[in-house]
């Protein structure tokens, strides 16, 4: 039995966050906070806003360097 590599794209990571399947920030790896307006990382201040409920999924991803 061999170990299969698991590679996920940024899009897959963001959709996992929106579904609640992931609690890890795609930028820094810390735990994220699920808030009413979206998802926020308290460590690096990355925010993700979007909805999987609509027919067209729109994700807004924000990050601030600093």
PDB file of N, CA, C and O in Angstrom:
ATOM      1  N   UNK A   1       0.855  -1.175   0.000  1.00  0.00           N
ATOM      2  CA  UNK A   1       0.000   0.000   0.000  1.00  0.00           C
ATOM      3  C   UNK A   1       0.896   1.231   0.000  1.00  0.00           C
ATOM      4  O   UNK A   1       1.822   1.347   0.803  1.00  0.00           O
ATOM      5  N   UNK A   2       0.604   2.141  -0.911  1.00  0.00           N
ATOM      6  CA  UNK A   2       1.392   3.369  -0.973  1.00  0.00           C
ATOM      7  C   UNK A   2       0.540   4.557  -0.537  1.00  0.00           C
ATOM      8  O   UNK A   2      -0.690   4.504  -0.539  1.00  0.00           O
ATOM      9  N   UNK A   3       1.209   5.590  -0.177  1.00  0.00           N
ATOM     10  CA  UNK A   3       0.542   6.819   0.231  1.00  0.00           C
ATOM     11  C   UNK A   3       0.308   7.681  -1.011  1.00  0.00           C
ATOM     12  O   UNK A   3       1.245   7.988  -1.747  1.00  0.00           O
ATOM     13  N   UNK A   4      -0.939   8.066  -1.235  1.00  0.00           N
ATOM     14  CA  UNK A   4      -1.271   8.903  -2.393  1.00  0.00           C
ATOM     15  C   UNK A   4      -1.126  10.370  -2.006  1.00  0.00           C
ATOM     16  O   UNK A   4      -1.609  10.782  -0.951  1.00  0.00           O
ATOM     17  N   UNK A   5      -0.466  11.159  -2.846  1.00  0.00           N
ATOM     18  CA  UNK A   5      -0.329  12.588  -2.543  1.00  0.00           C
ATOM     19  C   UNK A   5      -1.682  13.282  -2.642  1.00  0.00           C
ATOM     20  O   UNK A   5      -2.512  12.945  -3.487  1.00  0.00           O
ATOM     21  N   UNK A   6      -1.884  14.244  -1.774  1.00  0.00           N
ATOM     22  CA  UNK A   6      -3.129  15.012  -1.763  1.00  0.00           C
ATOM     23  C   UNK A   6      -2.795  16.464  -2.061  1.00  0.00           C
ATOM     24  O   UNK A   6      -2.210  17.156  -1.227  1.00  0.00           O
ATOM     25  N   UNK A   7      -3.162  16.919  -3.234  1.00  0.00           N
ATOM     26  CA  UNK A   7      -2.923  18.293  -3.646  1.00  0.00           C
ATOM     27  C   UNK A   7      -4.270  18.935  -3.910  1.00  0.00           C
ATOM     28  O   UNK A   7      -5.080  18.403  -4.670  1.00  0.00           O
ATOM     29  N   UNK A   8      -4.510  20.066  -3.290  1.00  0.00           N
ATOM     30  CA  UNK A   8      -5.765  20.765  -3.503  1.00  0.00           C
ATOM     31  C   UNK A   8      -5.463  22.157  -4.029  1.00  0.00           C
ATOM     32  O   UNK A   8      -4.483  22.790  -3.636  1.00  0.00           O
ATOM     33  N   UNK A   9      -6.322  22.617  -4.922  1.00  0.00           N
ATOM     34  CA  UNK A   9      -6.146  23.949  -5.477  1.00  0.00           C
ATOM     35  C   UNK A   9      -6.714  24.976  -4.497  1.00  0.00           C
ATOM     36  O   UNK A   9      -7.441  24.631  -3.565  1.00  0.00           O
ATOM     37  N   UNK A  10      -6.371  26.233  -4.725  1.00  0.00           N
ATOM     38  CA  UNK A  10      -6.906  27.307  -3.885  1.00  0.00           C
ATOM     39  C   UNK A  10      -8.424  27.336  -3.966  1.00  0.00           C
ATOM     40  O   UNK A  10      -9.099  27.571  -2.963  1.00  0.00           O
ATOM     41  N   UNK A  11      -8.964  27.097  -5.162  1.00  0.00           N
ATOM     42  CA  UNK A  11     -10.422  27.083  -5.325  1.00  0.00           C
ATOM     43  C   UNK A  11     -11.050  25.983  -4.467  1.00  0.00           C
ATOM     44  O   UNK A  11     -12.070  26.216  -3.818  1.00  0.00           O
ATOM     45  N   UNK A  12     -10.462  24.807  -4.456  1.00  0.00           N
ATOM     46  CA  UNK A  12     -10.976  23.715  -3.637  1.00  0.00           C
ATOM     47  C   UNK A  12     -10.889  24.064  -2.155  1.00  0.00           C
ATOM     48  O   UNK A  12     -11.803  23.754  -1.391  1.00  0.00           O
ATOM     49  N   UNK A  13      -9.802  24.705  -1.745  1.00  0.00           N
ATOM     50  CA  UNK A  13      -9.644  25.114  -0.350  1.00  0.00           C
ATOM     51  C   UNK A  13     -10.717  26.122   0.060  1.00  0.00           C
ATOM     52  O   UNK A  13     -11.302  26.013   1.138  1.00  0.00           O
ATOM     53  N   UNK A  14     -10.971  27.109  -0.812  1.00  0.00           N
ATOM     54  CA  UNK A  14     -11.970  28.126  -0.505  1.00  0.00           C
ATOM     55  C   UNK A  14     -13.370  27.528  -0.416  1.00  0.00           C
ATOM     56  O   UNK A  14     -14.134  27.878   0.484  1.00  0.00           O
ATOM     57  N   UNK A  15     -13.716  26.629  -1.340  1.00  0.00           N
ATOM     58  CA  UNK A  15     -15.029  25.993  -1.284  1.00  0.00           C
ATOM     59  C   UNK A  15     -15.162  25.122  -0.037  1.00  0.00           C
ATOM     60  O   UNK A  15     -16.245  25.045   0.544  1.00  0.00           O
ATOM     61  N   UNK A  16     -14.097  24.474   0.376  1.00  0.00           N
ATOM     62  CA  UNK A  16     -14.134  23.682   1.607  1.00  0.00           C
ATOM     63  C   UNK A  16     -14.376  24.588   2.813  1.00  0.00           C
ATOM     64  O   UNK A  16     -15.117  24.225   3.726  1.00  0.00           O
ATOM     65  N   UNK A  17     -13.754  25.763   2.816  1.00  0.00           N
ATOM     66  CA  UNK A  17     -13.997  26.731   3.886  1.00  0.00           C
ATOM     67  C   UNK A  17     -15.456  27.168   3.915  1.00  0.00           C
ATOM     68  O   UNK A  17     -16.073  27.214   4.979  1.00  0.00           O
ATOM     69  N   UNK A  18     -16.004  27.487   2.756  1.00  0.00           N
ATOM     70  CA  UNK A  18     -17.389  27.946   2.679  1.00  0.00           C
ATOM     71  C   UNK A  18     -18.375  26.860   3.098  1.00  0.00           C
ATOM     72  O   UNK A  18     -19.409  27.159   3.695  1.00  0.00           O
ATOM     73  N   UNK A  19     -18.066  25.611   2.791  1.00  0.00           N
ATOM     74  CA  UNK A  19     -18.938  24.497   3.179  1.00  0.00           C
ATOM     75  C   UNK A  19     -18.821  24.179   4.663  1.00  0.00           C
ATOM     76  O   UNK A  19     -19.667  23.476   5.216  1.00  0.00           O
ATOM     77  N   UNK A  20     -17.781  24.689   5.308  1.00  0.00           N
ATOM     78  CA  UNK A  20     -17.546  24.356   6.711  1.00  0.00           C
ATOM     79  C   UNK A  20     -16.743  23.075   6.872  1.00  0.00           C
ATOM     80  O   UNK A  20     -16.594  22.574   7.987  1.00  0.00           O
ATOM     81  N   UNK A  21     -16.219  22.535   5.762  1.00  0.00           N
ATOM     82  CA  UNK A  21     -15.452  21.292   5.805  1.00  0.00           C
ATOM     83  C   UNK A  21     -14.010  21.521   6.249  1.00  0.00           C
ATOM     84  O   UNK A  21     -13.324  20.581   6.649  1.00  0.00           O
ATOM     85  N   UNK A  22     -13.555  22.761   6.179  1.00  0.00           N
ATOM     86  CA  UNK A  22     -12.187  23.083   6.578  1.00  0.00           C
ATOM     87  C   UNK A  22     -12.217  24.232   7.567  1.00  0.00           C
ATOM     88  O   UNK A  22     -13.044  25.136   7.454  1.00  0.00           O
ATOM     89  N   UNK A  23     -11.329  24.198   8.521  1.00  0.00           N
ATOM     90  CA  UNK A  23     -11.209  25.275   9.503  1.00  0.00           C
ATOM     91  C   UNK A  23      -9.844  25.929   9.427  1.00  0.00           C
ATOM     92  O   UNK A  23      -9.458  26.671  10.330  1.00  0.00           O
ATOM     93  N   UNK A  24      -9.107  25.658   8.352  1.00  0.00           N
ATOM     94  CA  UNK A  24      -7.725  26.118   8.227  1.00  0.00           C
ATOM     95  C   UNK A  24      -7.608  27.235   7.201  1.00  0.00           C
ATOM     96  O   UNK A  24      -8.148  27.133   6.100  1.00  0.00           O
ATOM     97  N   UNK A  25      -6.908  28.290   7.560  1.00  0.00           N
ATOM     98  CA  UNK A  25      -6.667  29.413   6.657  1.00  0.00           C
ATOM     99  C   UNK A  25      -5.768  28.958   5.511  1.00  0.00           C
ATOM    100  O   UNK A  25      -4.726  28.350   5.755  1.00  0.00           O
ATOM    101  N   UNK A  26      -6.156  29.243   4.254  1.00  0.00           N
ATOM    102  CA  UNK A  26      -5.318  28.824   3.127  1.00  0.00           C
ATOM    103  C   UNK A  26      -4.033  29.633   3.002  1.00  0.00           C
ATOM    104  O   UNK A  26      -3.139  29.249   2.248  1.00  0.00           O
ATOM    105  N   UNK A  27      -3.923  30.747   3.729  1.00  0.00           N
ATOM    106  CA  UNK A  27      -2.734  31.601   3.649  1.00  0.00           C
ATOM    107  C   UNK A  27      -1.697  31.222   4.696  1.00  0.00           C
ATOM    108  O   UNK A  27      -0.533  30.990   4.371  1.00  0.00           O
ATOM    109  N   UNK A  28      -2.132  31.160   5.972  1.00  0.00           N
ATOM    110  CA  UNK A  28      -1.152  30.930   7.040  1.00  0.00           C
ATOM    111  C   UNK A  28      -1.333  29.606   7.789  1.00  0.00           C
ATOM    112  O   UNK A  28      -0.456  29.215   8.560  1.00  0.00           O
ATOM    113  N   UNK A  29      -2.459  28.911   7.573  1.00  0.00           N
ATOM    114  CA  UNK A  29      -2.657  27.612   8.204  1.00  0.00           C
ATOM    115  C   UNK A  29      -3.267  27.652   9.592  1.00  0.00           C
ATOM    116  O   UNK A  29      -3.481  26.601  10.197  1.00  0.00           O
ATOM    117  N   UNK A  30      -3.554  28.836  10.113  1.00  0.00           N
ATOM    118  CA  UNK A  30      -4.179  28.948  11.434  1.00  0.00           C
ATOM    119  C   UNK A  30      -5.675  28.662  11.341  1.00  0.00           C
ATOM    120  O   UNK A  30      -6.234  28.612  10.246  1.00  0.00           O
ATOM    121  N   UNK A  31      -6.317  28.477  12.484  1.00  0.00           N
ATOM    122  CA  UNK A  31      -7.755  28.266  12.510  1.00  0.00           C
ATOM    123  C   UNK A  31      -8.483  29.551  12.157  1.00  0.00           C
ATOM    124  O   UNK A  31      -8.055  30.638  12.547  1.00  0.00           O
ATOM    125  N   UNK A  32      -9.579  29.433  11.424  1.00  0.00           N
ATOM    126  CA  UNK A  32     -10.364  30.592  11.002  1.00  0.00           C
ATOM    127  C   UNK A  32     -11.600  30.735  11.887  1.00  0.00           C
ATOM    128  O   UNK A  32     -12.006  29.797  12.572  1.00  0.00           O
ATOM    129  N   UNK A  33     -12.188  31.931  11.855  1.00  0.00           N
ATOM    130  CA  UNK A  33     -13.422  32.224  12.577  1.00  0.00           C
ATOM    131  C   UNK A  33     -14.551  32.357  11.573  1.00  0.00           C
ATOM    132  O   UNK A  33     -14.458  33.149  10.635  1.00  0.00           O
ATOM    133  N   UNK A  34     -15.620  31.586  11.760  1.00  0.00           N
ATOM    134  CA  UNK A  34     -16.800  31.700  10.906  1.00  0.00           C
ATOM    135  C   UNK A  34     -17.706  32.759  11.514  1.00  0.00           C
ATOM    136  O   UNK A  34     -18.220  32.594  12.620  1.00  0.00           O
ATOM    137  N   UNK A  35     -17.893  33.847  10.780  1.00  0.00           N
ATOM    138  CA  UNK A  35     -18.718  34.958  11.238  1.00  0.00           C
ATOM    139  C   UNK A  35     -19.905  35.112  10.300  1.00  0.00           C
ATOM    140  O   UNK A  35     -19.937  34.479   9.244  1.00  0.00           O
ATOM    141  N   UNK A  36     -20.879  35.936  10.660  1.00  0.00           N
ATOM    142  CA  UNK A  36     -22.081  36.131   9.838  1.00  0.00           C
ATOM    143  C   UNK A  36     -21.732  36.666   8.450  1.00  0.00           C
ATOM    144  O   UNK A  36     -22.352  36.261   7.467  1.00  0.00           O
ATOM    145  N   UNK A  37     -20.763  37.557   8.350  1.00  0.00           N
ATOM    146  CA  UNK A  37     -20.405  38.181   7.076  1.00  0.00           C
ATOM    147  C   UNK A  37     -19.462  37.320   6.247  1.00  0.00           C
ATOM    148  O   UNK A  37     -19.255  37.605   5.067  1.00  0.00           O
ATOM    149  N   UNK A  38     -18.891  36.287   6.827  1.00  0.00           N
ATOM    150  CA  UNK A  38     -17.951  35.449   6.084  1.00  0.00           C
ATOM    151  C   UNK A  38     -17.029  34.711   7.025  1.00  0.00           C
ATOM    152  O   UNK A  38     -17.411  34.354   8.140  1.00  0.00           O
ATOM    153  N   UNK A  39     -15.818  34.486   6.568  1.00  0.00           N
ATOM    154  CA  UNK A  39     -14.817  33.745   7.331  1.00  0.00           C
ATOM    155  C   UNK A  39     -13.579  34.616   7.441  1.00  0.00           C
ATOM    156  O   UNK A  39     -13.150  35.223   6.460  1.00  0.00           O
ATOM    157  N   UNK A  40     -12.999  34.677   8.646  1.00  0.00           N
ATOM    158  CA  UNK A  40     -11.852  35.558   8.875  1.00  0.00           C
ATOM    159  C   UNK A  40     -10.782  34.817   9.655  1.00  0.00           C
ATOM    160  O   UNK A  40     -11.076  34.056  10.577  1.00  0.00           O
ATOM    161  N   UNK A  41      -9.535  35.053   9.271  1.00  0.00           N
ATOM    162  CA  UNK A  41      -8.401  34.504  10.008  1.00  0.00           C
ATOM    163  C   UNK A  41      -7.911  35.577  10.983  1.00  0.00           C
ATOM    164  O   UNK A  41      -7.523  36.661  10.549  1.00  0.00           O
ATOM    165  N   UNK A  42      -7.921  35.303  12.263  1.00  0.00           N
ATOM    166  CA  UNK A  42      -7.461  36.307  13.228  1.00  0.00           C
ATOM    167  C   UNK A  42      -5.950  36.533  13.193  1.00  0.00           C
ATOM    168  O   UNK A  42      -5.470  37.566  13.662  1.00  0.00           O
ATOM    169  N   UNK A  43      -5.201  35.585  12.646  1.00  0.00           N
ATOM    170  CA  UNK A  43      -3.745  35.695  12.605  1.00  0.00           C
ATOM    171  C   UNK A  43      -3.268  36.611  11.483  1.00  0.00           C
ATOM    172  O   UNK A  43      -2.515  37.552  11.734  1.00  0.00           O
ATOM    173  N   UNK A  44      -3.703  36.343  10.232  1.00  0.00           N
ATOM    174  CA  UNK A  44      -3.209  37.116   9.090  1.00  0.00           C
ATOM    175  C   UNK A  44      -4.258  38.063   8.506  1.00  0.00           C
ATOM    176  O   UNK A  44      -3.991  38.751   7.521  1.00  0.00           O
ATOM    177  N   UNK A  45      -5.451  38.102   9.110  1.00  0.00           N
ATOM    178  CA  UNK A  45      -6.552  38.996   8.704  1.00  0.00           C
ATOM    179  C   UNK A  45      -7.091  38.720   7.297  1.00  0.00           C
ATOM    180  O   UNK A  45      -7.690  39.606   6.688  1.00  0.00           O
ATOM    181  N   UNK A  46      -6.890  37.511   6.775  1.00  0.00           N
ATOM    182  CA  UNK A  46      -7.480  37.120   5.504  1.00  0.00           C
ATOM    183  C   UNK A  46      -8.980  36.939   5.701  1.00  0.00           C
ATOM    184  O   UNK A  46      -9.411  36.363   6.700  1.00  0.00           O
ATOM    185  N   UNK A  47      -9.774  37.427   4.756  1.00  0.00           N
ATOM    186  CA  UNK A  47     -11.220  37.257   4.845  1.00  0.00           C
ATOM    187  C   UNK A  47     -11.737  36.570   3.581  1.00  0.00           C
ATOM    188  O   UNK A  47     -11.209  36.776   2.488  1.00  0.00           O
ATOM    189  N   UNK A  48     -12.765  35.760   3.745  1.00  0.00           N
ATOM    190  CA  UNK A  48     -13.428  35.079   2.640  1.00  0.00           C
ATOM    191  C   UNK A  48     -14.919  35.325   2.795  1.00  0.00           C
ATOM    192  O   UNK A  48     -15.505  35.032   3.838  1.00  0.00           O
ATOM    193  N   UNK A  49     -15.529  35.868   1.741  1.00  0.00           N
ATOM    194  CA  UNK A  49     -16.973  36.085   1.747  1.00  0.00           C
ATOM    195  C   UNK A  49     -17.552  35.425   0.514  1.00  0.00           C
ATOM    196  O   UNK A  49     -17.019  35.572  -0.586  1.00  0.00           O
ATOM    197  N   UNK A  50     -18.626  34.710   0.692  1.00  0.00           N
ATOM    198  CA  UNK A  50     -19.252  34.043  -0.441  1.00  0.00           C
ATOM    199  C   UNK A  50     -20.398  33.179   0.022  1.00  0.00           C
ATOM    200  O   UNK A  50     -20.672  33.078   1.218  1.00  0.00           O
ATOM    201  N   UNK A  51     -21.074  32.549  -0.937  1.00  0.00           N
ATOM    202  CA  UNK A  51     -22.213  31.708  -0.626  1.00  0.00           C
ATOM    203  C   UNK A  51     -22.265  30.555  -1.610  1.00  0.00           C
ATOM    204  O   UNK A  51     -22.041  30.735  -2.807  1.00  0.00           O
ATOM    205  N   UNK A  52     -22.562  29.373  -1.101  1.00  0.00           N
ATOM    206  CA  UNK A  52     -22.733  28.203  -1.950  1.00  0.00           C
ATOM    207  C   UNK A  52     -24.206  27.974  -2.266  1.00  0.00           C
ATOM    208  O   UNK A  52     -24.537  27.028  -2.980  1.00  0.00           O
ATOM    209  N   UNK A  53     -25.096  28.820  -1.752  1.00  0.00           N
ATOM    210  CA  UNK A  53     -26.531  28.631  -1.905  1.00  0.00           C
ATOM    211  C   UNK A  53     -27.040  29.023  -3.286  1.00  0.00           C
ATOM    212  O   UNK A  53     -28.031  28.462  -3.751  1.00  0.00           O
ATOM    213  N   UNK A  54     -26.405  29.949  -3.935  1.00  0.00           N
ATOM    214  CA  UNK A  54     -26.899  30.442  -5.222  1.00  0.00           C
ATOM    215  C   UNK A  54     -26.483  29.517  -6.362  1.00  0.00           C
ATOM    216  O   UNK A  54     -25.614  28.661  -6.194  1.00  0.00           O
ATOM    217  N   UNK A  55     -27.109  29.696  -7.514  1.00  0.00           N
ATOM    218  CA  UNK A  55     -26.776  28.885  -8.688  1.00  0.00           C
ATOM    219  C   UNK A  55     -25.362  29.195  -9.173  1.00  0.00           C
ATOM    220  O   UNK A  55     -24.662  28.308  -9.661  1.00  0.00           O
ATOM    221  N   UNK A  56     -24.946  30.450  -9.039  1.00  0.00           N
ATOM    222  CA  UNK A  56     -23.596  30.861  -9.406  1.00  0.00           C
ATOM    223  C   UNK A  56     -22.840  31.170  -8.125  1.00  0.00           C
ATOM    224  O   UNK A  56     -23.237  32.047  -7.359  1.00  0.00           O
ATOM    225  N   UNK A  57     -21.762  30.457  -7.897  1.00  0.00           N
ATOM    226  CA  UNK A  57     -20.975  30.643  -6.682  1.00  0.00           C
ATOM    227  C   UNK A  57     -19.988  31.791  -6.911  1.00  0.00           C
ATOM    228  O   UNK A  57     -19.197  31.771  -7.854  1.00  0.00           O
ATOM    229  N   UNK A  58     -20.054  32.778  -6.037  1.00  0.00           N
ATOM    230  CA  UNK A  58     -19.113  33.891  -6.105  1.00  0.00           C
ATOM    231  C   UNK A  58     -18.352  33.944  -4.780  1.00  0.00           C
ATOM    232  O   UNK A  58     -18.950  33.950  -3.704  1.00  0.00           O
ATOM    233  N   UNK A  59     -17.058  33.980  -4.878  1.00  0.00           N
ATOM    234  CA  UNK A  59     -16.206  34.027  -3.701  1.00  0.00           C
ATOM    235  C   UNK A  59     -15.375  35.287  -3.783  1.00  0.00           C
ATOM    236  O   UNK A  59     -14.756  35.566  -4.810  1.00  0.00           O
ATOM    237  N   UNK A  60     -15.359  36.046  -2.708  1.00  0.00           N
ATOM    238  CA  UNK A  60     -14.512  37.228  -2.605  1.00  0.00           C
ATOM    239  C   UNK A  60     -13.442  36.917  -1.574  1.00  0.00           C
ATOM    240  O   UNK A  60     -13.741  36.593  -0.424  1.00  0.00           O
ATOM    241  N   UNK A  61     -12.197  37.021  -2.002  1.00  0.00           N
ATOM    242  CA  UNK A  61     -11.068  36.657  -1.152  1.00  0.00           C
ATOM    243  C   UNK A  61     -10.238  37.898  -0.925  1.00  0.00           C
ATOM    244  O   UNK A  61      -9.781  38.518  -1.885  1.00  0.00           O
ATOM    245  N   UNK A  62     -10.034  38.274   0.322  1.00  0.00           N
ATOM    246  CA  UNK A  62      -9.254  39.472   0.618  1.00  0.00           C
ATOM    247  C   UNK A  62      -8.117  39.167   1.558  1.00  0.00           C
ATOM    248  O   UNK A  62      -8.268  38.383   2.495  1.00  0.00           O
ATOM    249  N   UNK A  63      -6.991  39.778   1.315  1.00  0.00           N
ATOM    250  CA  UNK A  63      -5.834  39.609   2.166  1.00  0.00           C
ATOM    251  C   UNK A  63      -5.054  40.910   2.154  1.00  0.00           C
ATOM    252  O   UNK A  63      -5.013  41.617   1.147  1.00  0.00           O
ATOM    253  N   UNK A  64      -4.437  41.217   3.285  1.00  0.00           N
ATOM    254  CA  UNK A  64      -3.681  42.458   3.388  1.00  0.00           C
ATOM    255  C   UNK A  64      -2.259  42.112   3.798  1.00  0.00           C
ATOM    256  O   UNK A  64      -2.036  41.434   4.800  1.00  0.00           O
ATOM    257  N   UNK A  65      -1.315  42.580   3.022  1.00  0.00           N
ATOM    258  CA  UNK A  65       0.085  42.347   3.355  1.00  0.00           C
ATOM    259  C   UNK A  65       0.482  43.247   4.509  1.00  0.00           C
ATOM    260  O   UNK A  65       0.009  44.377   4.629  1.00  0.00           O
ATOM    261  N   UNK A  66       1.334  42.742   5.332  1.00  0.00           N
ATOM    262  CA  UNK A  66       1.733  43.630   6.381  1.00  0.00           C
ATOM    263  C   UNK A  66       2.565  42.986   7.373  1.00  0.00           C
ATOM    264  O   UNK A  66       2.985  43.627   8.337  1.00  0.00           O
TER     265      UNK A  66
END
